[in-house]
Amino acid sequence: MADYASLIRPTGYGLGFFPFRLHAYKGRDVTHLMDDPIIGDATTAAAARAAGLPYLRGGIVEHGGSGHPIMEAMHLPPGEMHSSLMADSPTRDKMVAFTMQGEDLPQVTNRVDLDAGVRDVWGFPAGRVTYSPHAHDVACAHHWGPRLEQVMTESGATGTSWVTSPGTPGSRAPDLEPMSKHWMGTTRMGHDRATSVCDPWQRLWDVDNVVIADSSVFPTSTGYGPTMLVEPTGVFRSCADSVAVCSSSMWSSARRYSSGWSRTSLASRIASSDASDSAR
């Protein structure tokens, strides 16, 4: 059983720095979102052609503020200006963030496996994650990053920036480690055991009586948050089990009852039932 197609949600961040306070911390982390970038428009199609790709698909864009004071303190420079910068709060109370939850196309080379040359403290082979962005992810980031910055500028931002997680070649932080918690894949489901770990019913190909019911069975990550798909994945599997149990039970009952009935006895039961109905 080989792990296959690790999916690390490619996330794009468009940041806008404004000359006035926004008080984002008073609301929810995500106040609104838009899903237009999932499909894109004529400009997106042109960017795909320029990159030599058949299409570009982005993801939902969450509208929200930045982090809290501790996070801001960690990123502002130390020294005598630190206190005044914290009071002015340029990277928290005056910053807006667009967060694009992008689609991560599966690649055979992106996987989780065991490193034959590295052992953990217990002497077992250490886990190893191998991942690199898809050409689609790189082109998508370089297309949507500047477009999100443009929205910020037209809204009054005096400064903008965009980065991706994990880092994208050619971006401001190409070596940025993944920050997204939307981990998917590695036990993807499919029809072919050579290219998947689970069958379409989420059962492991190589181990009997083991079912996977979380985001690891996803064959790809869509441009939406995974939670609302993780839940029906578990429900789907539970319903399938319930139907199988009920069907088996009903079939056994039918066989048991039918074995004791002859055509004559069945006809007499029907006649008796009709007579009772007529009497009532």
C-alpha positions in Angstrom: 0.0 0.0 0.0 1.8 3.2 -1.2 0.9 6.7 -0.2 -0.1 8.7 -3.2 -0.6 12.3 -4.1 -0.1 14.4 -1.0 -2.2 17.6 -1.3 -1.0 20.7 0.6 -3.5 23.3 0.0 -1.8 26.1 -2.0 -2.9 29.3 -0.3 -2.5 32.8 -1.8 -2.4 35.9 0.4 -3.1 39.3 -0.9 -2.3 42.0 1.7 -3.4 45.6 1.7 -2.1 48.3 4.0 -4.4 51.2 4.6 -3.8 54.7 6.1 -6.7 54.3 8.6 -7.8 51.7 11.2 -10.1 48.9 10.1 -10.8 47.2 13.5 -10.9 43.8 11.8 -10.3 42.1 15.2 -13.8 43.1 16.2 -15.4 40.8 13.7 -15.0 37.2 12.6 -11.7 36.0 11.1 -13.5 35.7 7.8 -16.3 38.2 7.2 -17.1 37.6 3.6 -15.8 35.6 0.7 -16.1 35.4 -3.1 -15.9 32.4 -5.4 -15.5 34.2 -8.8 -11.8 33.2 -9.1 -12.6 29.5 -9.1 -13.8 29.7 -12.7 -12.1 32.9 -13.8 -12.8 35.1 -16.8 -11.4 36.0 -20.1 -8.3 37.5 -18.5 -7.7 34.2 -16.6 -8.1 32.2 -19.8 -5.5 34.5 -21.5 -3.1 33.9 -18.6 -3.6 30.1 -18.9 -2.7 30.2 -22.6 0.3 32.4 -21.9 1.5 29.8 -19.5 0.9 26.9 -21.9 -1.9 25.5 -19.8 -5.5 24.5 -20.8 -7.0 26.4 -17.9 -6.4 28.2 -14.6 -8.6 27.6 -11.7 -8.2 29.6 -8.5 -10.3 29.2 -5.4 -12.6 31.0 -3.0 -11.2 34.2 -1.6 -11.8 34.9 2.1 -12.0 38.5 3.2 -10.6 39.2 6.7 -8.2 41.0 8.9 -4.8 39.9 10.0 -3.6 38.3 13.2 -3.6 39.4 16.8 -1.1 41.5 18.7 1.3 38.7 19.5 1.5 37.8 15.8 2.1 41.4 14.9 4.8 41.7 17.6 6.6 38.7 16.1 6.8 40.3 12.7 7.6 43.9 13.5 11.3 44.8 13.8 12.7 44.9 17.3 14.3 48.0 18.9 13.2 51.4 20.1 10.6 51.7 17.3 8.9 48.5 18.2 6.5 50.1 20.8 5.4 52.9 18.5 4.9 50.5 15.6 2.7 48.3 17.8 0.7 51.4 18.8 0.3 52.4 15.1 -0.4 48.8 14.1 0.4 48.9 10.4 0.3 45.1 10.0 -2.8 44.4 12.1 -5.4 47.1 12.6 -4.5 48.8 9.3 -4.1 45.7 7.2 -6.7 43.6 5.2 -6.0 40.1 3.9 -7.5 38.3 1.0 -6.9 34.5 1.4 -7.4 32.4 -1.7 -7.9 28.7 -0.9 -6.5 27.3 -4.2 -6.9 24.0 -5.9 -4.0 21.6 -5.6 -3.8 19.3 -8.6 -2.5 15.8 -7.8 1.0 14.8 -8.8 2.5 11.3 -8.4 5.7 12.8 -7.1 4.0 14.6 -4.2 3.6 12.0 -1.5 4.3 10.9 2.0 6.5 7.8 2.5 9.1 6.4 4.7 12.7 7.5 4.4 15.0 4.5 4.1 18.0 6.4 5.2 16.6 8.2 8.3 15.4 6.6 11.5 13.3 8.2 14.3 14.1 7.9 18.0 12.5 4.5 18.2 14.6 3.1 15.3 11.8 3.1 12.7 12.1 4.7 9.3 11.2 8.4 9.6 8.2 9.9 7.7 9.1 12.0 4.7 7.0 14.5 2.8 8.0 15.2 -0.8 6.2 18.2 -2.4 6.6 20.7 -5.2 4.1 23.1 -6.7 2.3 22.1 -9.9 2.8 24.3 -13.0 -0.8 25.2 -12.6 -0.3 26.4 -9.0 2.6 28.6 -10.1 0.8 30.2 -13.0 -2.3 30.7 -10.9 -0.4 32.4 -8.1 1.3 34.9 -10.5 -2.0 35.6 -12.1 -4.3 36.1 -9.1 -1.7 37.7 -6.8 -1.5 40.9 -8.7 -5.2 41.0 -9.3 -6.0 40.8 -5.6 -3.4 43.6 -5.0 -5.3 45.7 -7.6 -8.5 45.3 -5.6 -6.8 46.5 -2.5 -5.3 49.5 -4.3 -8.6 50.5 -5.7 -10.1 50.2 -2.2 -7.7 52.8 -0.8 -4.6 50.8 0.2 -1.4 52.7 0.1 0.7 49.5 -0.1 0.1 45.9 -1.2 1.9 42.6 -1.3 1.1 38.9 -2.1 2.7 35.6 -1.1 1.7 32.0 -1.3 1.9 29.0 1.1 3.8 27.0 0.3 6.2 29.4 -1.5 5.9 29.8 -5.2 9.0 30.2 -7.5 9.3 33.8 -8.6 7.2 35.2 -5.7 8.3 37.4 -2.7 8.9 34.3 -0.5 9.6 31.3 -2.7 10.8 29.1 0.2 7.9 29.8 2.6 6.8 26.7 4.4 3.1 25.6 4.2 0.9 27.4 6.7 -2.4 25.8 5.6 -4.1 23.2 7.8 -6.1 21.8 4.9 -4.1 18.6 4.5 -5.6 16.2 2.0 -4.7 13.2 -0.1 -2.1 10.4 0.5 -4.8 7.7 0.7 -6.7 8.8 -2.4 -9.6 6.7 -3.6 -10.0 5.4 -7.2 -10.9 2.6 -9.4 -7.4 1.3 -10.0 -5.4 -0.1 -7.1 -2.2 0.7 -8.9 -2.9 4.5 -8.7 -5.0 4.7 -5.5 -5.0 3.4 -1.9 -8.7 3.1 -1.4 -11.5 1.9 -3.7 -14.4 4.2 -4.6 -16.1 3.1 -1.3 -13.1 4.3 0.7 -12.0 0.8 1.6 -8.3 0.1 1.6 -7.3 -2.1 -1.3 -4.6 -4.0 0.6 -6.1 -4.4 4.1 -9.5 -5.9 4.8 -12.2 -4.2 6.9 -10.5 -0.8 7.1 -12.3 2.2 5.8 -10.9 5.8 5.5 -13.4 8.6 6.1 -11.6 11.8 6.1 -9.9 14.2 3.7 -7.0 11.9 2.9 -9.2 10.0 0.4 -9.7 13.1 -1.8 -8.2 12.5 -5.3 -7.7 16.3 -5.6 -8.4 19.4 -3.5 -11.0 21.7 -4.9 -10.9 25.5 -4.5 -13.2 25.4 -1.5 -12.7 24.7 2.2 -12.6 20.9 2.7 -14.8 20.7 5.9 -18.1 20.6 4.1 -16.8 17.7 2.0 -15.2 15.8 4.8 -18.5 15.6 6.6 -20.4 14.0 3.7 -17.5 11.7 3.1 -18.1 10.2 6.5 -21.9 10.2 6.1 -21.6 8.6 2.7 -19.5 5.8 4.1 -21.8 5.3 7.1 -24.9 5.2 4.8 -23.2 2.7 2.6 -22.5 0.4 5.6 -26.1 0.8 6.8 -27.6 0.0 3.4 -25.3 -3.1 3.2 -26.4 -4.3 6.6 -30.1 -3.6 6.0 -30.0 -5.3 2.6 -28.2 -8.3 4.0 -30.7 -8.6 6.9 -33.7 -8.1 4.6 -32.4 -10.7 2.2 -31.8 -13.2 5.0 -35.4 -12.6 6.4 -36.9 -13.0 2.9 -35.1 -16.3 2.4 -36.1 -17.6 5.8 -39.8 -16.8 5.4 -40.0 -17.8 1.8 -38.4 -21.2 2.5 -41.4 -22.1 4.8 -44.1 -21.0 2.4 -45.4 -23.0 -0.5 -47.5 -21.5 -3.3 -50.6 -23.0 -1.7 -49.8 -21.6 1.8 -49.0 -18.2 0.3 -52.3 -18.2 -1.6 -54.2 -19.2 1.5 -52.6 -16.3 3.5 -53.6 -13.8 0.9 -57.2 -15.2 0.8 -57.4 -15.1 4.6 -56.2 -11.5 4.6 -58.8 -10.5 2.0 -61.6 -12.2 4.0 -60.5 -10.3 7.2 -60.6 -7.0 5.2 -64.1 -7.8 3.9 -65.3 -8.6 7.4 -64.1 -5.3 8.8 
